[in-house]
């Protein structure tokens, strides 16, 4: 069979341990035709074959992001105010003021993300009133760096019906200690009322949802990502992905996680009703094969369960451990029902107590014969006792996301409530050494960028690739360059259940690959972040090309 395209002149790293490197790659009909020596691959040259000499650099499998929120990121990029977590309160207010001036009267100001380390500063009536002034009276809803918590202004509280005498029963509504009024900081599900008020004011149209999904995929392609798992979808996101794929415009393999319990988004349809509709949206490149369960919240808000208590504070005292959204029986019922349907489960876990609960439930499921049900522990930064060994033995994939394996704003926020425990998180080396599956995810837009090179350099050095924070985080847990590449390629594909079609460069698989300017695996680990994506290809089609440099 003749190839449509042959690439030579660069190292080809396949993420296939049976043949980890090659000299050349051949593509035909959107699939990998051959990998091997230049002579072996050039034997597939035909009269119409395009042969490209790359003159150095490397070819990698298209990157796989096991955990992101592509549509949320697309909405932010197209329709919302976006700002860095490094901004101070004054700087955020300046951004809000400038953005609000571009909007009509009454329009919502939405976006993010503010650093969770600012929570105490935002948790006052005076800060809320400053937000009122900056917005010119428009309702405001801004997410934090975890996208679990919101800071809103007085107008948004009013539209959501939240007041001193009308506090949501779900989540945590923080009150100003001085006057007892809602400060505007809403933790977890407490913000859903505001999200629904925003939706009732107009929200997004189906076409805007489609545009947001398309923009999210476009941005991911620019970082070399050709497969990803959206970690919590709505029916609008499912519809957008199906629409894009049916039109031939979905340039990635997408696995959707159907939202079971909505602790933060305010989706109209969740749980069994959404599961029942999932198959309507299956298409050639879109697989609604997982569910998403939020088992806890996030440690900076003290909404995750830990075996040992949080550091003392005035609100929770000295013996507060946090909590989970479900007990053993409820979590078992959900996972059992999901397993019976042949679906996998991505379970949000950020505390070691929540991790143990999930592991206990999966152990029961495995004992009942559900040995093939895919379960991902999403985040899972903290594992206690023998839980790491149990995680591996039970075949639970470690969805490590976002990029928290090096110092930064979120690790600092963890340390503020956990103390020294925060500096012993993300035991990736130990999981790999025990034979477990570590799959890389960005949790974008929780991570400001979905750049896999940032994640991979951090996995290898345990230091911030962008030098925003000094030092390292538990460097003994570092991975090798090859292991880091596998985490963001074949491991992610296996965790998602798409390794039959992507994740490695093997004959018969989809021709999903990236062409880069250097082989970081053999280079300086401190310079991985400088690797440039020259081209991204999906199913044998170029879906991204870097702008010419003028050289």
N, C-alpha and C positions, 0 to 999 in steps of 0.2 A: 504494500500500500504506500502511495506517495504522500509525503508530508505537505501540509499547507505552509508551515513555517519551521525553520530550523535555526536554533540559536547555538552559536559556538563562541569560543574565545573568552569564556568566563567560567569560574568555578560554579557548578550546579550543586547546591545542597538540597537533598531530596526529602529529608526528614523520614526516610525509609531506612531503618537500621540494617536491612539486608544489602542495601547499596547506598550508603550515606552520601557519597559524592560522585559526580560524573563530569565529563568534559563538554557534553552537548545535550540538547533537548529538542525533540521533534514533536510537533503538534499537528493533528489532523481532525477535522470535523468537530472542533471544540474540545477534543480530549488529548491527553498525553499519548503519543504514539510510541515514543522510544526515549530512553535515557541511557547514556553509556559513553563510550569513547567517541571522539570526533569521527573516526572512521566508521564505527558501527551506526551512528546516527545519520551520517551523510549518505549511507547506503539507501536511505529512504528519500533521497532527493529525486524529484521528478521535474518535468519541464515547466511546471507552474509553481514550483516550490520557491518561497522567499527564504533565502539564506542570509542570516545576519551575523556578522563578526562583531562581537561586543567590545573587543579590545580592552579586556579587564573587567573589574567589578565582579558581581555575583548574581546568580539567579536563585531565588528562594521560593518555596511554596507560598501562595497567597496567605497572608496572616489570618489567624482565627482569633476572634475576640469572644470569649465565652460569656461575657457579661457586660452589656451596655444598654442604654436607653436611647436608641438611635432617633426615635421620633421626638422624644423630649428635647434632645439636642438640636434636631432640625427646627422645632418650634422656636426654641430660644434664638437660634441663628437668624431665622427669617422674621419673627414677629415680636420678639421680646427684648428687654434690656439685659445685656450680658456684661458682667464685670468680674474682675479677678478677686479671688479670696484674699489676696494680699491687701486689699483696700481697707482703710480706716473708716470709721463711722462718718466723719466729715466728707471723705472722698465719695462714699456711697451716696450720701445726700446730694452731693454735687452732680453725680451721674443721674440720679433720679430727677433732679430739677431740670437738667438739660433735656432728658428724654421726655419728660412730661410736657415740656413746652412745644414738642412736635406733635402732640396728640390733641384730638378734639376734647371739648369739655365732657366730663363724665366717663371718658375712656379709661380702662384699667391700665395701670402700670404693673407689669409682671416680669419676672426674670430672676436673676441671681448671678453669683452665689456669694453670700456673706459667710465669713469664717465663723465656725462654731466657737472659737475662742472669744468672739465678740458678744456672746449670748448675755453675759451679765451686764454689759454696757447697753445693750438694746432693751433689756428687761426693766424699763422705767417709763412712766407716763411722759416724762420730759422728752425722751428719745422718740416716742410715738408722735408727740406734738410737732417735733422737728420734721418728722417724715410727712405729717399732714401739710406743713408749710411748703416743703420741697415739692410735693406733688400737685400743689395748687388746688387741693380739695378733691383730686381724683382718687379713686380707690387704688390701693397698692398691695401687692402680694409678692414677696421676695423669698426665695428658697435659700436655705443654708447650704454649706458644702456637702452635706450628706443627702440633700434633697428629701430629707424626712421631716424637716421642721421649717416653719415659715415665720417671717416677720411681716406684720400687716399694719395698716394705719387705721385711724378712727373710722373713716368712711367704709373701709372694707369690713371692720367689725360690725358696724351698723347694718350693712347689707346682709351680713351673715347671721344677724340676730344674736350676736355675742355681746354680753354686757355683764356687769357685776352680779346681777341677779338672774342671768341666763347663761350659765357656763356649760359648754358641751360636756356630755357624759363620757365621751371617748377622748383618749389622749390626755394631754396636760395643757391647761391654759394657765400660763404664768401670770401672776398678779404683782403689781408694784407694791412692795412692802410698805411704802409710805402712805398710800391712799386706798389700797385694796382693789384698784381698778385693773382690768386686763391691760397688760403692758403692750400687747400686740405680738408677743412671742408665743407661738402655738406649736406644741410638740406633737409629732406623729399625727394621729387621727383627729386631734383637736382642730387641725387646719382644713379638714375636709369640708366643713360648712362654708368656708371662704372659697375653696376651690369650686364648690357647687354654685355659689353665688356668682362667681366669675362665669361659669358655664351658662347659667341662666341669663346672663347679660349678653350672650351672643356666642361666646366660645369660638370654636373654629368650625368652618364649613367642611364637608367631605373633601372638597378640592384642596383646601388648606392642609388637611391631614395628609392628603396624597403628596402635596408639595413638601411637607415637613419630612415625611419618610424618604422621599427621593433625595432631599437635601442631606439628610443624615447619611444615607448610603453613599452619596457623592463625596462627602467629606471623609468617610471611612476609606473609600477607594484611594483617596489622596494619600492616605497613610499605609497603603498596601493591604488593607483588610478586604478579603473577598468572601468571608464567612463569619457570621456572628450570631449570638443568641440575644434577642431582646428580652430583658429580664422581667418585664411585667407589662403585658399588653392589654389594651382595651379593645372593644369591638371596632372602634374607629381605626385603630392601628392595624388590626387584622384586615379590615376592608381595604385600607390603603395599600398594604403589601400585596394582597391578591390582585388589586387593580393594576399595580405597577407590573407585576409578573405577567398577567394576561396580555398586557400591551407590549411585552418584551423589554420593559424598562427597569427590571429589578436586577441590578448588577452585583449580586451577592447571593450566596446560600444563606437563608435566614431560618433560624429555629425560634419559634415564639413560645414564650412562657405565659400561659393563660392565668390571669390573676384570680386567686382564690379568695383571699381576704385583703381588702384594700385599706391599708393603714395610713396612706399618705396622698393618693392621687385624686380620689373623688370620682372614680369611674362609675358610670351609670349601671353597668352590668358586670357582675363578678360571680365567682363560685360556679355551682352546677349549671345555672342558665347559660353562662358563657362557655363552659366546657361543652355543653350540648350543641353549641353553634360552631365549635372549632373547626370541624371537618369541612364546613362550607368554604373555608378560606385556604384550604390546601391547594397548592399549585406546583408547577415544575420545580421551582427553587425555594418555595416557602413551606416549611413543615411545622404546623402547630402541635408539636410533639411533647411539650412539657407543660406543667403548671408551675405557678409561683406561689409559695407560701411565705408570708412574713411571720417568722416565729418570735422575733423580738424586734427591738428598735436599734438605737445606736448608743454606745457608751457615753459620749459627751452629754447627752440628755438624760442619762441614767435610766434608759428604757431598755437596756439589755440585761439579761440574767447572768450573774456571776456566782460561782461557788463561794468565793470569799467576798466580803462586803466592799462597796465603794469607799473611797476616802470620806471621812465625815464632812457634812455640811449642815447649815442651819435648818434646811427644809427636811432632809431625810434622816438626820442623825448619824450615828456611828455604826449601825448594823443593817444598812440597807443593801440588798443584793440585786435589786431590779426584779423584773418579772418577764413572763412570756405571754404571747397572745393566746396560746392554747395549752391545755394540759396534755398528759400522755394519751388519754383516751381520744380526745378530739383530734390530735395530730395523727394518731394511728388510724382513726376512721377515714380521714382524708387520704392518707397515703395508701391505705388498703383499697379505697375506691378508685384512686388514680391507677394503681397497679393493675386492678382488674380490667381497666379500660385500655391497658397497654401503653399508658403515658408515663413519662418520666416526671421527676419533681426537682425543682430548684428551690431550696429552702434557705431563706435569709436568716443567718445566724451570726451574731457578733460577740456574744458572751460565752464563756466556757460552760456555764450552766445550761444555756440553750443548746450548745453543741452536744452536751451529754444527753439531753432529752432526745434530740434527733437521733443520735447513735443508738440509744436504747430502743426507740421505736423501730428503726431499720433492722436492728437485730431480731426483733420479733417477726418482722415481715420476711426476712431471709429464712428464718426457721420455719415459716409457713409455706415455703416453696417459691416465693417471689424473688428468685435469685438473679433474674435478668433485668429487673426494673431499674432504670437509671435514676440515681439520686445524686444530686450535687449539693454540697454544703457551700452555700454562697457566702463569701467573706471568710468566716471561720478563722479569724486571726489568732484566737486563743483556744488551746486544747490542754486539758489537765489530765494528770495521771496517765493511765493506760488508754485514754481515749484516742490518742493518735494511732496506736496499734490497732485498735478496734475499727477506726475509720478505714484503715487500709484493708483489714481482713474482710470487712463487710462490703468492700467495693464502692465506697462512697467517694465520688470525685471531689477534689479540693478545688473549687472555683475561687481562685485567689484574686480578689478585686476589692477596691480599686488599687492604685499603685501606692500601697502603704508599707512597703518593705524597706523604706528608707526614711530618714527624718523629714519632717514637714509640718504643715499646719495641723492636719488631722492627728498625726502621732502626738503632737504637743497637746492637743485637746484631750486625747486619751490619757496622757500622763497627768493632766490636771484632775482627773477623777479616779484614776487607777493607781497612780504612783509608779513605782518601779516595774510593775507588771507590764506597763505599756512598752517597755524596752525589750521585752521578750515575746514579741508577736511575730506572726507569719513564719512558722517553723518549716519552711519549704524544703530545706536540705534533709531534715529528719523524715519528712513524708516520702521524698524520693528514695532515700536510703532504705526505707521500710517497704518499698515496692509500690507505693501509692501513685495515683495519677494527679499531677499538678497541672491545672489548666489556667492559662493566663487570661485575665479580663481587665478591662479599663474602668468599668462602671461609669464611663463617660455619659453625661457631663458632670458626674461627681468628680472624676479626674478632669482637669481643665482641658486635656487633650487625650484622644484615644491612641496616641503615638506608640506603637509596640516597641520601638527602639528605646523609649523612655522606660517602659516597663522592663525590658530585657536587660538594659544596662543596670538598672536598680537591682534586679534579681542576682546579677553577677557581683556587683560591688557593694550592695547594701548601703550606698551613698546616693544622695540626690544628684541625678544626672545634670540638672540645670543649676546646681550650686546655690539654690535658694536657702538651704539650711546646711549647717556644718555637720561633720561627723558621720558616723555609720549607725545602723540599727541592727544589733545582733548579727555581726558579720559571719559568725560560725554557720549561719543558715544560708550562705551564698550558694548559688548554683553555678555550674560550668556554662560556658557559652553555648555548647551544643544542647544542654538541658534547657537553657533559656529559650533557644530557638524552638525546641520541641514543645515547650509550654505554650507558645503562641502559634503553633501550627498543628501537628498531628494530635497532641494531647487534647487541645481544645475541641478538635473534630471528634475525637473518641468520646469525650465527655458529653457532647451534644448529639452523638449518634449520626454524624454525617461523614465519618471516616471511610464509608463505602464510596464516596464520591469526591472527597477533597481532603486537604490537610497534609498531603505528601505528593511528591511528583513520582507517580508510578504509572506504567502503561494502563490505559483504560479509565483512569480517573479524569475528572474535569481539568482542563488546562487552565488552572488558576495559579498564577505566579507573579512575582515581582522581580524587576530588574533594578539593581542598586549599584551605587558607584564604588562599593568596596565590600570585601568579605569580612564582616565584623567578627565572625567566629575565629578567624586567624589573626585578628588585629588587636589593637590596644583597647581593653575593656572601657577605659575612661573616655574613649572617643566614639562609642557606639551611637550616642545621641546625634552625632554629626553625619551619620549615614544618610544619604539622600536617595529617595525613591525616584528613579528615572521613569519607570513605567509600571503600571498595574494592569494585569490581564485577567479576565474572568471568562471562563468557558470559551477560551480561544479568541476572545475579543479584547482589544485594548480599551480599557475604561478610564485610564488616567495616564497623562503624559506630563512630565514636568515642563515648565516654561523654558524655552531656550535661554542659555546663559549669555549668549552673544560672543562666545569664544570661537 
